[in-house]
Amino acid sequence: MRRALPISRNFLALERSQSALQTSSVVIQQAPFERTTSYGKGAAKGPQAILKASHQVELFDAALGLELVSAIPGIATLPPVAPGNRDGRQYAQALRDGAVRQPIGHQLQDLDLARGEVLDRGLRLARARRDHGAQVGIEHDEAGGGTRCHACGERLIGRDWYTLTAWNLTDDGRCRHCHTPCAGVFDGPPGGWGARRLPVRLAAYSVKSV
């Protein structure tokens, strides 16, 4: 049986009454995944760092006059799923296979932490808040990936992992749908580099002192 982490290790350091798995409507699954990192490793330590930092968050919202966590029927935190030797797709599948299924209130809900329905809701929420570059992480989701225009919401850049599947920007950086200028530096249409790596020797770019 899966159990939530104790107060000292859970998100926001919530009391047991606010973080029990059986009664929580939100479940946080740690995914310490790190692959293809060539410099400055440490992404796998991200979940632990986030949980530790969350213990310093002030739960009381002065503008609303209440503690927001009190309006949410529980936030449970699960132990991390070790990636082992899995690649990104295999790890995403492992997260799906370990999806939490718990009775919540009078309903039985699937809290699938990596499946498309949950991700789609998150993307819609992020874009409603004007974050049009929101991504879905290690989950393979070409339809939901990419970047959208901040003005009309249409897709500007489509991505399938590292491969560009759509490019709806003009050479001067405007949306082809509504012609709104987009922030950034653009230099004509993209090439067809794809999912390849280019070795870079830093010594060739080092600045020699005089």
C-alpha positions in Angstrom: 0.0 0.0 0.0 1.3 3.4 -1.0 1.7 6.0 1.8 2.3 9.7 1.8 5.5 11.1 3.1 5.7 12.5 6.7 5.4 16.2 7.6 9.2 16.7 7.5 9.4 15.5 3.9 6.1 16.5 2.3 5.1 19.6 0.3 4.5 22.7 2.4 5.2 20.7 5.6 1.4 20.1 5.9 -0.1 18.4 8.9 -1.3 14.8 8.6 -4.9 16.0 8.4 -4.0 18.0 5.3 -1.7 15.5 3.6 -3.1 12.0 4.1 -3.2 10.1 0.8 -6.7 8.7 1.4 -8.3 12.1 1.8 -6.2 14.3 -0.5 -7.6 15.7 -3.8 -4.1 16.6 -5.0 -1.1 14.2 -5.1 2.4 15.2 -5.8 4.6 12.6 -7.3 8.4 13.2 -7.3 10.2 12.4 -10.5 13.9 12.8 -10.0 14.7 12.3 -13.7 18.0 13.4 -15.3 19.2 12.4 -18.8 21.3 13.9 -21.6 22.9 16.4 -19.1 26.3 17.3 -20.3 27.2 20.2 -18.0 26.0 21.4 -14.6 24.2 18.2 -13.5 21.7 18.2 -10.7 18.2 18.1 -12.2 17.5 14.9 -10.4 17.8 16.8 -7.1 15.0 19.2 -8.2 12.1 17.5 -6.5 13.9 17.3 -3.2 14.9 21.0 -3.4 11.4 22.1 -4.2 9.9 20.2 -1.2 12.6 21.7 1.1 12.0 25.2 -0.2 8.2 24.8 0.2 8.6 24.5 3.9 9.4 28.3 3.9 6.2 29.3 2.1 3.8 31.5 4.0 0.5 29.7 3.7 -1.7 32.6 4.7 -2.8 34.9 1.8 -3.3 38.4 3.2 -5.3 39.5 0.1 -7.8 36.7 0.5 -7.7 36.6 4.2 -7.3 32.8 4.5 -4.9 29.9 4.1 -5.3 28.6 0.6 -4.5 25.0 1.6 -7.5 25.1 3.9 -9.7 25.5 0.7 -8.1 22.3 -0.8 -9.1 18.9 0.6 -5.6 17.7 1.1 -2.2 17.7 -0.7 -0.4 14.4 -0.4 3.3 13.9 -1.3 4.5 10.5 -2.6 8.1 9.2 -2.4 10.1 9.6 -5.6 10.0 7.0 -8.3 13.6 6.0 -9.1 14.3 6.3 -12.8 16.9 3.4 -12.9 18.2 2.9 -16.4 15.0 4.0 -18.1 15.0 6.6 -20.8 12.4 9.4 -20.9 9.6 7.4 -22.5 10.1 4.4 -20.3 10.2 6.6 -17.2 6.9 8.3 -18.2 5.4 4.8 -18.6 6.6 3.9 -15.1 4.8 7.0 -13.7 1.6 6.0 -15.6 1.8 2.4 -14.3 2.2 3.7 -10.7 -0.7 6.1 -11.0 -2.5 6.5 -7.6 -6.0 5.1 -7.4 -7.6 6.1 -4.1 -11.1 6.6 -2.8 -11.6 10.4 -2.4 -14.9 11.4 -0.7 -17.6 9.3 -2.3 -15.9 8.9 -5.6 -13.0 6.8 -6.9 -10.7 9.0 -8.9 -7.7 8.1 -10.9 -4.9 10.5 -10.1 -2.7 9.7 -13.1 0.3 12.0 -12.8 1.6 11.6 -16.3 -1.4 10.9 -18.6 -2.7 13.3 -21.2 -5.9 14.4 -19.6 -4.2 15.8 -16.5 -1.5 17.4 -18.6 -4.1 19.0 -20.9 -5.9 20.5 -18.0 -2.6 21.9 -16.7 -1.7 23.3 -20.1 -5.1 25.0 -20.5 -4.7 26.6 -17.1 -1.2 27.8 -17.8 -2.2 29.3 -21.1 -5.2 30.9 -19.5 -2.7 32.7 -17.3 -0.8 33.8 -20.5 2.0 31.2 -20.2 1.9 30.2 -23.9 5.2 28.4 -23.8 4.1 25.8 -21.2 5.4 22.3 -21.9 4.6 18.8 -20.8 8.0 17.7 -19.7 9.1 14.2 -20.4 5.7 13.0 -21.6 5.5 12.6 -25.4 2.8 14.9 -26.4 3.3 16.5 -29.8 -0.2 17.9 -29.9 0.2 19.7 -26.6 3.8 20.7 -27.0 5.1 23.8 -28.8 4.7 27.5 -28.4 1.5 29.5 -29.0 0.9 33.1 -30.0 0.2 35.3 -26.9 -2.3 37.3 -28.9 -4.5 34.7 -30.8 -3.5 31.5 -29.1 -2.7 29.7 -32.4 0.4 27.5 -32.6 3.6 29.3 -33.6 6.1 26.4 -33.2 5.2 22.7 -33.1 7.6 20.2 -31.5 7.9 16.5 -31.4 10.7 16.1 -28.9 13.6 17.9 -30.6 12.1 17.9 -34.1 10.1 21.0 -35.2 6.8 20.0 -36.8 5.3 23.4 -37.4 6.7 26.9 -37.9 4.1 29.7 -38.2 6.4 32.7 -37.7 7.3 35.1 -40.4 11.0 35.9 -41.1 10.6 39.1 -39.0 9.0 37.3 -36.0 5.3 37.8 -36.5 2.5 35.3 -36.0 1.3 34.1 -39.5 -2.3 33.9 -38.1 -2.8 37.3 -36.7 0.4 39.1 -37.7 1.2 40.1 -34.1 4.9 40.7 -33.4 6.4 38.1 -31.1 9.2 38.7 -28.6 12.5 37.1 -29.5 15.3 37.2 -32.1 14.4 35.5 -35.4 16.5 34.8 -38.5 14.3 33.4 -41.2 12.8 29.9 -41.3 14.3 27.0 -39.2 16.5 24.3 -40.6 16.1 20.6 -40.4 18.7 19.8 -37.6 16.3 17.4 -35.8 17.3 15.2 -32.8 21.0 15.2 -33.2 23.9 16.3 -31.0 26.8 18.5 -32.0 30.0 18.1 -30.0 31.3 21.4 -28.8 34.9 21.9 -27.6 34.8 24.7 -25.1 38.5 25.2 -25.5 37.9 26.5 -29.0 35.8 29.3 -27.6 37.9 30.2 -24.6 39.1 33.8 -24.2 42.8 34.1 -23.7 44.0 36.7 -21.3 46.5 39.2 -22.6 
